């Protein structure tokens, strides 16, 4: 690889920066993120599965607003298993992107 390619492509560095960014976002929204995780567990216990949209809807209904970048940390940790399923988001701001479907371990 050329020197330019070394500066642009590095999976270990990309993963390090991803983890650092997620940690910073989670730290800034710690209280809301903890509430969101409890909401996610409640929804999963009731419905069997949960998506980030399910959690955000309940946060909005409760007046807590948006998780923002901290949403990327919502399902991190040992409590969650990705089911392999995806659901299209109907939140306008998500532009119909796909959401992972999670269940409690």
C-alpha positions in Angstrom: 0.0 0.0 0.0 1.0 3.5 -0.6 1.5 6.0 2.3 -1.9 7.6 1.3 -3.7 4.3 1.4 -2.2 3.6 4.9 -3.6 6.9 6.1 -7.1 6.1 4.6 -7.5 2.4 5.3 -6.9 0.7 8.6 -9.6 -1.5 10.1 -8.0 -1.5 13.6 -7.9 2.3 13.6 -11.5 2.5 12.2 -12.7 0.2 14.9 -10.9 2.2 17.6 -12.4 5.5 16.4 -15.8 3.9 16.2 -15.6 2.6 19.8 -14.2 6.0 21.0 -17.0 7.9 19.3 -19.7 5.6 20.7 -18.2 5.9 24.2 -18.2 9.7 24.0 -21.8 9.9 22.8 -22.9 7.4 25.5 -21.1 9.4 28.2 -22.8 12.7 27.1 -26.3 11.1 27.2 -25.7 8.6 30.0 -29.0 9.3 32.0 -31.2 9.2 28.9 -29.3 6.1 27.6 -29.9 4.2 30.8 -33.6 5.0 30.6 -33.7 4.0 27.0 -32.0 0.6 27.9 -34.7 0.0 30.5 -37.4 0.9 28.0 -35.8 -1.5 25.5 -35.9 -4.3 28.1 -39.5 -3.6 28.9 -40.5 -3.7 25.2 -38.6 -6.9 24.6 -40.2 -8.6 27.5 -43.7 -7.6 26.3 -43.2 -8.1 22.5 -40.3 -10.6 22.4 -38.2 -8.3 20.3 -37.3 -4.6 20.1 -35.8 -2.0 17.7 -34.3 1.4 18.3 -37.5 2.9 16.8 -39.6 1.2 19.5 -37.4 2.7 22.2 -37.3 6.2 20.6 -41.1 6.2 20.2 -41.5 5.7 24.0 -38.8 8.2 24.8 -40.7 10.8 22.7 -44.0 9.9 24.4 -42.3 10.4 27.8 -40.9 13.8 26.8 -37.2 12.7 26.9 -36.4 13.6 23.3 -33.9 11.9 21.1 -30.9 9.8 22.0 -28.9 11.2 19.0 -25.5 9.5 18.5 -25.9 7.6 21.8 -28.5 5.4 20.1 -25.6 3.5 18.6 -24.8 2.2 22.1 -28.4 1.2 23.0 -28.0 -2.5 22.4 -24.3 -2.9 23.2 -23.6 -5.3 26.0 -24.3 -8.8 27.1 -28.1 -8.4 27.5 -28.9 -8.4 23.8 -28.8 -10.7 20.8 -29.3 -9.6 17.3 -32.1 -11.8 15.8 -30.8 -11.5 12.2 -34.0 -9.7 11.3 -34.3 -6.1 10.1 -37.2 -3.7 10.0 -37.6 -0.6 7.9 -37.8 2.5 10.0 -40.9 4.6 9.5 -39.4 7.6 11.3 -39.3 10.3 8.7 -35.9 11.5 9.8 -34.4 8.0 9.3 -35.3 8.0 5.6 -36.6 4.4 5.7 -33.2 3.0 6.8 -33.1 -0.5 8.2 -33.2 -1.2 12.0 -31.8 -4.3 13.5 -34.2 -6.4 15.6 -33.0 -7.4 19.0 -34.1 -9.8 21.8 -33.1 -10.2 25.3 -30.5 -12.9 26.0 
